[in-house]
Amino acid sequence: MEIKKYKMYGVKWDKKTRGIKLITSGDGDISPLIRPVFHEELDLLGFNRYWKYPKSKEPLLWSVGRYYFYDGVKVARVKGGGFYENPQLEVFEDNLELEPVDIEKMIRKNREIMENVVHTTLDFISEIYSEYINRVDKVVVAFSGGKDSAVLLDLVQRVLAPDEYIVMFNDTTMELSPTYKFVEIIKQRYPNLNFYTARYKKPAIEMWREVGIPSRVHRWCCTIYKTVPTIKTIQKLVNKETPRVLLYDGIRADESPSRAKLSQISRGKHLQQINVHPIIDWNSAIVYLYTFMRDLPLNELYRYGTVRVGCAVCPFGSNWKEAILWLKFNEEIKPYLNLIEKYAKFRCRGEGLEDFIREGAWKKRIGGANLGVSDKITILEENNQTKIIIHHPNIKNWFEWFKAVGDVTVINPSGYVVFDKAYYGFSFYSDSRELKIVFDSALPKDLIYYLKNAAYKVAYCIKCGTCEVECPNSAIEIRTDKIKIDEEKCTKCHKCLSFVDRGCIVADSFRISLVVDKMSKNTSLSRYKFGIRKEWLEEFFSDPEKWWVENSLGPVQFEAMKLWLIDAEI
């Protein structure tokens, strides 16, 4: 179908309502990333020492970035803040007596433009449904507990009947209490809708202890606590291994550069999934205006000043959100902060711990030396043989993971694997402490790579379910007592062995960095492929957080730089 897009709208101040007004030109007085500010946020930050204001349901002023505006005038800003640090107030206008925004009048002034935006979006939702309904097994509306997903759900329920879709809330167990409260409020508002909750089998805090704190490098939390339970829940509902799904979500372009590149329809990474983004081009001003127009409930977190909801503690979280968490939700984040402190003590040797955490250095964790786990894989190539030694393997039926490499035949205590139409024989020995697999010939490098990653799975697998959902052919079944690979379904695509470094999320998180104290005949820099260049380091340190997702390096250069950062424990 032809995707219809409405024009972009600018935002300007409306002093008659103390609110905002959309304008047809894309250039307004203020950023469309504006958000309303409520009395709860002002109280939390301490503005009640400078201003008088009512405890109203309506917002009292507006914020763009760290600046606060009242009646179109910049009246204050907030500096600093984060874990262990309260934000500092800089008040430009003292002794103000704030009056609430005139919501009703603001809505009337924006009604014409808003109706155009809303009707275009409603038509799009309906047309997409009509086009795809006969091609999918299930229509799903994603609900996160945030303002965008609440707006999306309200839009969808206006044009689709309750029995035409389900609503899916993904409970990572890391949500804050206002989000769980808000989910129940939404269920009460729409009692006829079919709500489902996708939840992983164990609380996230346990996985933080087992696997290590998540970071911008090790994003195991999103995979294990969002992707895995959501896919498994849909599979169970549809009773299909590879269901076809039409998914409506509330993502918006102004949330991140990667989302800004999306159109209104995209293909999902997993399942046979079509992702539909009806409000991708809505700015936050439009989202809030719609919320006020429809008198939608709002997650309490927004009233305390958070820009986005989500997991309580996140390696991609902003200092601003961490400041709000520190001030208001200290007890809820304490279990996660305790583990971050434990990691920081290891890295800082007890000095500058709070600065290390507040400045976000924990978010860049690469190595796993602090986890107290030794590397469990040894690969030796000598005397025209290849030896794979797995110390204390987690998986008893080790040959199952090797089936993903090639066709495996095991005849105790030997066997062979067929890879790229060639046969490679091996013998093996195992006891309670280690498994040793010896190939009686030299192996091609790509075969060694896949065997090594299969070995990492045997050594570290905790049956998290990630490989199961990554398999495009549903060939992997993970049970509580063992792993099973269906050889008839497995096409040897090797995706389960290569979707992450080391082929296993846990093994990658446990990676032990090599710290080079001095050069010796056993220390080689050849694995870097490139010499580390000054301009690469300058680019990295200019914005370490952004570098991991956006940099000027080529693929091989990036891998070389990544290895160097790992070895340097940066």
VEXVOMI-575471 format. One line per field, with one value per residue (C-alpha): residue number from 1; residue in one letter; x, y, z. Coordinates in Angstrom, 3 decimals. Layout:
BEGIN
i [NUM/...];
aa [A/...];
X [X/...];
Y [Y/...];
Z [Z/...];
***
This chain:
BEGIN
i [1/2/3/4/5/6/7/8/9/10/11/12/13/14/15/16/17/18/19/20/21/22/23/24/25/26/27/28/29/30/31/32/33/34/35/36/37/38/39/40/41/42/43/44/45/46/47/48/49/50/51/52/53/54/55/56/57/58/59/60/61/62/63/64/65/66/67/68/69/70/71/72/73/74/75/76/77/78/79/80/81/82/83/84/85/86/87/88/89/90/91/92/93/94/95/96/97/98/99/100/101/102/103/104/105/106/107/108/109/110/111/112/113/114/115/116/117/118/119/120/121/122/123/124/125/126/127/128/129/130/131/132/133/134/135/136/137/138/139/140/141/142/143/144/145/146/147/148/149/150/151/152/153/154/155/156/157/158/159/160/161/162/163/164/165/166/167/168/169/170/171/172/173/174/175/176/177/178/179/180/181/182/183/184/185/186/187/188/189/190/191/192/193/194/195/196/197/198/199/200/201/202/203/204/205/206/207/208/209/210/211/212/213/214/215/216/217/218/219/220/221/222/223/224/225/226/227/228/229/230/231/232/233/234/235/236/237/238/239/240/241/242/243/244/245/246/247/248/249/250/251/252/253/254/255/256/257/258/259/260/261/262/263/264/265/266/267/268/269/270/271/272/273/274/275/276/277/278/279/280/281/282/283/284/285/286/287/288/289/290/291/292/293/294/295/296/297/298/299/300/301/302/303/304/305/306/307/308/309/310/311/312/313/314/315/316/317/318/319/320/321/322/323/324/325/326/327/328/329/330/331/332/333/334/335/336/337/338/339/340/341/342/343/344/345/346/347/348/349/350/351/352/353/354/355/356/357/358/359/360/361/362/363/364/365/366/367/368/369/370/371/372/373/374/375/376/377/378/379/380/381/382/383/384/385/386/387/388/389/390/391/392/393/394/395/396/397/398/399/400/401/402/403/404/405/406/407/408/409/410/411/412/413/414/415/416/417/418/419/420/421/422/423/424/425/426/427/428/429/430/431/432/433/434/435/436/437/438/439/440/441/442/443/444/445/446/447/448/449/450/451/452/453/454/455/456/457/458/459/460/461/462/463/464/465/466/467/468/469/470/471/472/473/474/475/476/477/478/479/480/481/482/483/484/485/486/487/488/489/490/491/492/493/494/495/496/497/498/499/500/501/502/503/504/505/506/507/508/509/510/511/512/513/514/515/516/517/518/519/520/521/522/523/524/525/526/527/528/529/530/531/532/533/534/535/536/537/538/539/540/541/542/543/544/545/546/547/548/549/550/551/552/553/554/555/556/557/558/559/560/561/562/563/564/565/566/567/568/569/570];
aa [M/E/I/K/K/Y/K/M/Y/G/V/K/W/D/K/K/T/R/G/I/K/L/I/T/S/G/D/G/D/I/S/P/L/I/R/P/V/F/H/E/E/L/D/L/L/G/F/N/R/Y/W/K/Y/P/K/S/K/E/P/L/L/W/S/V/G/R/Y/Y/F/Y/D/G/V/K/V/A/R/V/K/G/G/G/F/Y/E/N/P/Q/L/E/V/F/E/D/N/L/E/L/E/P/V/D/I/E/K/M/I/R/K/N/R/E/I/M/E/N/V/V/H/T/T/L/D/F/I/S/E/I/Y/S/E/Y/I/N/R/V/D/K/V/V/V/A/F/S/G/G/K/D/S/A/V/L/L/D/L/V/Q/R/V/L/A/P/D/E/Y/I/V/M/F/N/D/T/T/M/E/L/S/P/T/Y/K/F/V/E/I/I/K/Q/R/Y/P/N/L/N/F/Y/T/A/R/Y/K/K/P/A/I/E/M/W/R/E/V/G/I/P/S/R/V/H/R/W/C/C/T/I/Y/K/T/V/P/T/I/K/T/I/Q/K/L/V/N/K/E/T/P/R/V/L/L/Y/D/G/I/R/A/D/E/S/P/S/R/A/K/L/S/Q/I/S/R/G/K/H/L/Q/Q/I/N/V/H/P/I/I/D/W/N/S/A/I/V/Y/L/Y/T/F/M/R/D/L/P/L/N/E/L/Y/R/Y/G/T/V/R/V/G/C/A/V/C/P/F/G/S/N/W/K/E/A/I/L/W/L/K/F/N/E/E/I/K/P/Y/L/N/L/I/E/K/Y/A/K/F/R/C/R/G/E/G/L/E/D/F/I/R/E/G/A/W/K/K/R/I/G/G/A/N/L/G/V/S/D/K/I/T/I/L/E/E/N/N/Q/T/K/I/I/I/H/H/P/N/I/K/N/W/F/E/W/F/K/A/V/G/D/V/T/V/I/N/P/S/G/Y/V/V/F/D/K/A/Y/Y/G/F/S/F/Y/S/D/S/R/E/L/K/I/V/F/D/S/A/L/P/K/D/L/I/Y/Y/L/K/N/A/A/Y/K/V/A/Y/C/I/K/C/G/T/C/E/V/E/C/P/N/S/A/I/E/I/R/T/D/K/I/K/I/D/E/E/K/C/T/K/C/H/K/C/L/S/F/V/D/R/G/C/I/V/A/D/S/F/R/I/S/L/V/V/D/K/M/S/K/N/T/S/L/S/R/Y/K/F/G/I/R/K/E/W/L/E/E/F/F/S/D/P/E/K/W/W/V/E/N/S/L/G/P/V/Q/F/E/A/M/K/L/W/L/I/D/A/E/I];
X [0.000/1.034/2.199/0.573/2.586/1.291/3.441/5.744/4.519/6.439/5.686/5.360/4.398/0.817/0.829/-2.953/-3.084/0.424/0.674/1.896/0.464/1.263/1.949/1.899/5.469/8.115/10.039/8.619/9.795/10.801/11.949/9.158/10.936/9.135/7.503/5.046/6.252/4.055/4.155/5.628/8.818/9.059/8.689/11.245/13.874/13.231/11.618/9.100/11.847/11.603/8.101/4.517/2.251/-0.851/-0.824/-2.795/-3.438/-2.553/1.061/2.478/5.196/7.272/10.768/13.093/16.274/17.409/15.605/12.212/9.791/6.774/4.473/7.094/9.873/12.967/12.746/15.227/17.546/18.903/22.579/24.302/22.652/22.818/23.544/24.956/24.394/21.355/20.726/21.605/18.980/19.707/16.635/16.371/12.978/12.442/9.195/6.960/3.359/2.651/-0.776/-1.638/-1.768/-5.290/-5.651/-9.153/-8.294/-4.962/-6.799/-9.293/-6.494/-4.755/-7.856/-7.747/-4.153/-4.509/-7.623/-5.753/-2.825/-5.064/-7.385/-4.413/-2.972/-6.279/-6.721/-3.196/-3.795/-7.019/-5.590/-2.559/-4.807/-7.008/-4.006/-2.247/-4.935/-5.224/-1.440/-0.710/-1.564/-1.819/-2.066/-0.200/-0.114/3.061/2.525/5.495/3.776/5.070/3.166/3.811/2.487/-0.542/-1.303/-0.804/-3.142/-5.838/-5.526/-5.710/-8.734/-10.585/-10.476/-10.048/-12.429/-11.146/-11.124/-8.977/-5.727/-4.009/-2.039/1.414/3.231/6.829/7.671/11.450/11.045/13.190/10.278/9.659/6.558/4.660/4.857/3.262/0.588/0.019/-0.421/-3.284/-4.843/-4.776/-6.345/-9.192/-9.642/-9.973/-11.615/-12.620/-9.094/-7.035/-3.904/-0.970/2.282/5.557/7.988/11.274/11.499/13.700/13.974/16.500/18.438/19.432/20.823/22.742/24.496/25.055/26.060/27.442/25.981/24.684/26.548/26.478/28.721/27.006/23.309/22.222/19.337/17.347/17.739/17.012/14.344/12.549/13.105/13.048/9.872/7.937/8.628/7.930/4.637/3.486/4.561/2.516/-0.551/-0.488/0.713/3.280/7.074/7.314/4.103/3.406/2.816/1.618/2.997/1.915/4.380/4.739/8.318/9.003/11.709/12.844/13.787/17.058/19.057/18.399/14.636/14.764/15.800/12.694/9.638/6.133/6.550/9.622/10.517/11.093/14.383/12.680/9.646/7.858/7.078/5.869/6.455/4.087/5.011/1.864/3.249/6.838/6.568/4.769/6.867/6.512/4.369/1.782/1.930/1.221/-1.498/-3.233/-2.882/-4.594/-7.253/-8.268/-7.771/-5.501/-3.857/-0.145/2.508/3.516/7.154/6.486/5.036/8.333/10.321/11.477/11.561/11.200/10.121/11.656/13.962/14.867/18.619/19.827/23.295/21.628/19.889/20.596/22.118/18.818/16.801/19.398/19.033/15.265/15.806/18.322/15.945/12.656/13.203/16.387/15.082/13.862/17.187/19.349/19.734/21.051/23.192/24.774/25.976/27.244/29.140/30.680/31.930/33.152/35.149/36.929/37.747/38.556/40.350/38.174/39.030/36.664/33.842/30.984/32.581/33.123/29.421/28.028/30.060/28.722/32.006/30.182/28.092/31.195/32.006/33.767/35.673/34.421/37.487/35.520/33.087/35.589/35.234/38.276/38.266/36.904/38.048/41.527/42.284/45.670/46.972/50.109/51.624/49.008/46.248/43.573/42.656/39.598/39.558/36.416/36.906/33.882/31.304/27.741/26.135/26.361/25.214/27.989/27.672/24.243/25.811/28.382/25.499/25.017/28.527/28.020/26.665/28.111/28.433/29.602/30.877/32.260/35.118/35.446/33.432/33.543/31.993/31.085/31.837/31.778/31.530/34.751/35.066/37.060/37.600/38.035/38.409/37.180/37.611/35.540/35.292/33.693/36.299/36.885/35.997/38.834/38.131/41.104/40.892/43.524/44.224/44.629/41.296/40.250/39.943/36.196/35.621/37.801/35.761/32.440/33.809/35.237/31.891/30.085/32.581/31.781/28.124/28.957/31.093/28.846/25.268/22.685/19.724/18.719/16.725/18.441/19.783/16.346/14.730/17.702/17.382/15.447/14.363/13.165/15.673/16.799/14.810/16.074/14.745/15.440/17.670/19.244/19.629/18.094/18.891/16.547/18.913/16.101/15.318/18.895/20.311/23.802/23.321/25.487/23.438/23.228/27.041/27.713/24.928/27.167/30.891/31.882/28.489/27.056/25.809/27.096/30.522/30.855/29.979/32.504/35.282/38.563/40.678/44.355/46.232/49.691/52.159/55.262/56.206/57.608/58.039/54.575/52.844/51.643/49.988/49.274/45.716/44.896/45.366/45.895/48.110/45.989/45.971/45.837/42.785/40.857/41.502/40.564/37.290/36.559/37.307/35.430/32.189/32.741/29.021/28.243/31.373/30.009/27.088/28.520/32.180/34.345/36.124/35.728/34.634/38.178/39.462/36.527/37.326/40.997/40.072/37.547/40.198/42.586/39.940/39.213/42.883/43.335/40.206/38.896];
Y [0.000/3.627/5.024/8.371/10.737/13.936/17.037/17.887/20.510/23.052/24.144/27.639/29.086/30.113/32.614/32.779/29.171/28.951/26.015/25.179/25.414/23.406/25.382/24.229/25.346/22.886/25.721/26.729/28.771/25.709/22.127/19.603/17.447/19.477/17.854/19.087/19.575/18.687/19.673/16.286/17.056/20.575/19.252/16.502/18.914/21.565/24.322/24.832/26.830/29.467/29.326/28.963/26.612/24.449/20.645/20.436/17.535/19.811/20.679/23.944/24.670/23.014/21.640/21.405/19.560/20.864/24.221/25.131/27.545/29.298/31.308/31.096/32.525/30.593/30.590/27.952/25.139/22.051/21.102/17.837/15.032/11.271/8.378/9.762/13.357/15.608/17.987/21.649/24.326/27.583/29.809/32.768/34.036/33.955/34.300/33.103/32.124/29.440/28.756/25.487/25.202/25.810/22.346/22.795/26.023/24.578/21.575/23.807/25.830/22.670/20.708/21.326/20.177/17.344/15.986/15.916/14.037/11.614/10.793/10.139/7.777/5.990/5.441/4.033/1.582/0.376/0.066/-1.916/-4.278/-4.867/-5.496/-8.008/-9.736/-12.702/-13.134/-13.341/-15.624/-12.944/-9.164/-7.815/-4.347/-3.816/-2.034/-0.892/1.226/4.451/7.406/6.439/2.904/4.246/6.608/3.801/1.466/4.127/4.739/1.040/0.348/3.156/1.354/-2.364/-4.613/-6.194/-9.696/-8.612/-8.222/-8.872/-6.487/-7.653/-6.209/-7.352/-7.555/-7.563/-7.609/-4.453/-2.036/0.552/0.326/3.175/1.207/-1.897/0.337/2.005/-1.350/-2.172/1.268/0.666/-2.778/-1.196/1.524/-1.041/-4.051/-5.720/-5.983/-9.175/-8.417/-10.816/-10.508/-11.940/-12.674/-14.577/-17.591/-15.931/-12.364/-10.151/-9.417/-13.101/-12.909/-9.742/-11.848/-14.852/-13.187/-9.831/-6.343/-5.459/-2.789/-1.046/-3.832/-6.740/-6.100/-9.551/-8.052/-6.966/-10.354/-12.546/-10.412/-8.922/-10.953/-14.469/-14.240/-12.247/-14.729/-17.738/-16.238/-15.596/-19.089/-20.582/-18.468/-19.297/-22.874/-22.491/-22.565/-19.727/-17.695/-14.834/-11.680/-8.164/-6.028/-2.448/-0.544/3.012/3.827/7.343/8.788/11.498/8.922/7.829/8.099/4.434/4.861/8.016/5.829/3.636/4.029/3.254/-0.442/-2.614/-6.290/-7.898/-9.587/-12.698/-14.737/-13.828/-10.449/-7.205/-4.216/-1.276/2.109/4.284/7.219/7.077/10.711/12.093/14.409/14.501/17.655/15.783/12.770/14.912/16.909/13.665/12.428/15.579/15.534/11.980/12.429/9.386/8.286/9.020/6.874/8.574/8.475/11.331/13.427/13.035/14.189/11.124/11.568/7.857/4.903/1.445/-0.658/0.782/0.763/0.643/1.075/3.351/5.435/9.157/10.998/12.845/9.675/8.379/11.613/11.061/7.441/8.493/11.068/9.179/5.448/4.802/1.684/0.120/0.535/-0.467/-4.188/-3.212/-0.393/-2.792/-5.004/-1.992/-0.907/-4.370/-4.096/-0.542/-1.647/-4.220/-1.653/1.283/-0.688/1.165/4.712/7.088/4.552/7.060/9.096/5.904/5.052/8.571/9.224/6.020/4.104/0.919/1.158/0.411/-2.944/-5.175/-7.820/-10.297/-10.558/-9.260/-12.191/-14.651/-17.070/-18.479/-19.107/-22.612/-23.193/-24.128/-24.760/-26.161/-26.679/-28.810/-31.841/-31.620/-32.032/-29.732/-30.166/-28.596/-28.758/-27.706/-27.279/-27.991/-28.099/-27.023/-29.269/-33.044/-33.920/-31.796/-33.282/-31.634/-28.186/-29.663/-30.754/-27.069/-27.067/-30.031/-33.567/-35.323/-39.043/-40.183/-43.724/-43.695/-42.780/-41.360/-39.895/-37.542/-34.302/-33.504/-29.886/-28.437/-31.993/-33.105/-35.622/-34.783/-37.567/-37.022/-38.878/-37.623/-38.159/-36.755/-36.860/-34.634/-31.917/-31.616/-32.726/-33.162/-33.493/-34.264/-33.975/-36.095/-33.511/-29.781/-28.022/-25.116/-21.799/-21.438/-24.920/-24.072/-20.891/-22.753/-25.597/-23.077/-21.279/-24.600/-25.390/-22.078/-23.070/-26.411/-24.674/-21.757/-22.530/-21.715/-22.509/-18.846/-19.557/-17.008/-19.548/-21.123/-17.892/-16.925/-20.133/-19.268/-22.893/-23.670/-26.512/-25.909/-27.057/-26.103/-28.225/-27.987/-31.062/-30.945/-29.324/-30.904/-29.999/-31.390/-32.466/-32.550/-28.870/-27.656/-26.257/-25.607/-21.861/-21.346/-18.372/-19.839/-19.969/-16.482/-14.105/-12.881/-12.995/-16.475/-17.743/-17.473/-14.446/-15.805/-16.759/-13.309/-11.619/-13.827/-12.916/-12.586/-9.726/-10.115/-7.312/-6.962/-5.871/-6.387/-7.826/-11.332/-14.020/-15.323/-11.981/-11.228/-8.115/-9.728/-10.473/-6.753/-6.789/-2.995/-0.821/1.301/4.860/8.104/9.371/6.205/6.814/10.479/9.505/6.930/9.206/12.155/10.205/6.639/5.916/6.874/5.179/1.642/2.290/4.969/5.433/6.001/2.619/-0.187/-3.664/-5.056/-1.834/-1.865/-5.441/-4.517/-1.493/-3.545/-6.166/-3.444/-1.901/-5.331/-6.027/-2.573/-3.087/0.339];
Z [0.000/-0.402/2.923/3.650/5.777/7.295/7.229/10.116/12.558/14.565/18.119/19.558/22.920/23.568/26.422/26.596/27.783/29.293/26.932/23.443/19.945/16.841/13.668/10.058/9.472/10.615/12.290/15.645/18.605/20.570/20.179/19.549/22.186/24.819/27.848/30.495/34.074/37.043/40.702/41.691/39.746/41.159/44.713/44.123/42.799/45.449/43.375/46.200/47.935/45.206/43.715/44.833/42.897/43.387/43.615/40.386/38.049/35.123/34.278/35.600/33.074/30.329/29.939/26.959/27.824/31.215/30.888/32.369/30.709/32.185/29.959/27.208/29.403/30.478/34.273/35.465/34.564/36.293/36.245/37.080/38.950/38.733/41.048/44.343/43.236/43.554/40.637/41.198/40.525/38.765/39.112/36.722/37.945/41.706/43.699/40.864/41.524/38.948/37.518/35.763/31.992/30.665/29.150/27.706/25.896/24.676/23.230/21.413/19.830/18.581/17.593/13.831/13.364/15.864/14.156/10.859/12.436/14.323/11.416/9.139/11.749/12.355/8.617/8.405/11.270/9.673/6.154/7.338/9.256/6.203/3.988/6.244/8.318/5.947/5.859/9.578/12.490/15.145/15.456/18.484/20.023/22.050/25.364/27.465/30.094/28.554/27.127/23.491/23.890/25.785/22.895/20.373/22.251/22.433/18.677/17.808/20.008/18.232/14.875/15.628/17.543/20.796/19.297/16.335/18.295/21.608/23.829/24.934/27.952/28.373/32.065/32.385/36.204/36.097/35.756/38.454/40.650/38.884/35.631/37.148/38.669/35.300/33.529/35.894/35.308/31.546/31.954/33.914/31.303/28.497/30.208/26.926/25.541/25.681/27.719/27.941/29.868/28.563/31.387/31.617/33.929/36.567/37.930/36.174/39.357/39.499/35.968/36.865/39.517/37.239/33.974/35.098/34.929/31.456/29.514/26.173/24.907/26.667/26.015/27.132/29.118/26.043/24.376/27.383/29.049/26.042/22.886/24.355/26.501/23.893/21.092/23.303/24.492/20.918/19.828/22.644/21.867/18.161/18.703/15.918/15.930/13.398/13.671/11.299/13.322/12.585/15.416/16.124/18.319/19.606/18.637/17.353/15.123/17.547/20.207/18.560/15.303/14.477/14.836/12.734/9.785/10.008/7.829/9.066/8.205/8.785/8.962/12.333/13.146/14.509/13.499/10.282/11.741/10.206/12.481/12.090/13.571/13.310/15.343/14.055/12.861/15.900/18.034/21.815/21.656/19.570/21.905/24.971/23.221/22.257/25.845/27.125/24.372/25.191/28.944/28.947/32.187/32.464/34.075/37.355/36.292/33.865/36.659/38.531/35.511/33.592/29.839/29.104/31.210/30.959/33.079/36.467/35.795/32.206/30.625/28.073/30.721/30.942/33.900/34.197/34.692/37.144/39.116/39.368/40.393/43.030/44.511/44.354/43.787/45.725/47.460/44.214/42.413/45.394/44.438/40.993/42.334/44.841/41.973/40.035/43.162/43.433/39.852/40.462/43.520/41.368/38.684/40.967/43.655/46.163/45.023/43.225/43.254/43.214/40.419/38.405/38.654/38.329/35.182/33.618/33.351/34.418/31.242/29.168/30.783/28.256/30.211/32.788/35.007/37.997/37.804/39.234/36.314/34.542/30.797/30.329/26.734/25.517/21.841/20.851/17.329/17.341/15.613/12.874/15.460/16.862/20.518/22.123/25.917/27.791/31.526/33.740/30.915/31.722/29.095/29.370/25.838/24.315/20.823/20.398/20.011/17.623/15.369/14.541/13.016/10.681/10.576/13.635/14.247/17.692/18.244/21.775/22.226/18.709/15.879/12.925/11.730/8.125/7.238/3.732/2.316/4.056/6.917/10.055/12.570/16.295/19.565/22.920/26.620/29.457/33.225/35.846/35.332/31.608/28.114/25.617/21.885/19.629/15.842/14.122/11.416/10.934/10.471/8.234/10.072/9.591/11.023/14.036/14.532/14.619/16.753/19.199/19.523/19.927/22.688/24.386/24.388/25.991/28.609/29.543/28.436/31.116/28.827/28.563/25.383/23.150/20.652/20.455/19.243/17.051/15.005/11.810/11.381/14.932/15.043/18.642/21.646/25.086/27.911/31.619/31.503/28.030/24.623/21.523/17.897/15.259/12.477/9.933/10.543/11.027/7.769/9.209/8.687/11.805/12.986/16.489/16.520/15.198/16.324/19.156/19.925/21.125/19.957/23.476/25.410/28.715/27.351/25.820/29.110/30.928/28.482/30.344/29.074/28.374/30.122/28.629/31.315/29.202/25.867/25.703/23.118/24.070/23.566/20.062/18.707/15.342/16.360/16.195/12.374/12.545/14.708/17.031/15.722/17.635/15.727/16.637/20.326/19.984/18.325/21.041/24.001/22.468/22.980/24.281/24.537/20.935/19.535/19.981/17.641/15.354/14.345/11.273/11.355/8.861/10.079/10.460/12.032/14.457/15.536/16.040/18.134/20.103/20.919/22.048/24.331/25.797/26.467/27.972/30.158/29.113];
***
